[in-house]
Amino acid sequence: MNLRDILYFVIALIIAIILTQVFIWMLPIVILIIVTVIAYYFLKNWFDEKRYQY
């Protein structure tokens, strides 16, 4: 391994650590958005069914 390969490896490692930290930080937000979308569609369908029953 020459110096350039070591430099590329260190840069790739830093990028991987940054992406992992961003993913861990964004994970609760992504889960919250998914739960919100599921609840929105569930409530929308439920209210539509209630409205058309009359």
PyMOL commands that set and color helices and strands:
alter all, ss='L'
color gray80, all
select helices_A, chain A and resi 3-53
alter helices_A, ss='H'
color red, helices_A
deselect
rebuild
show_as cartoon
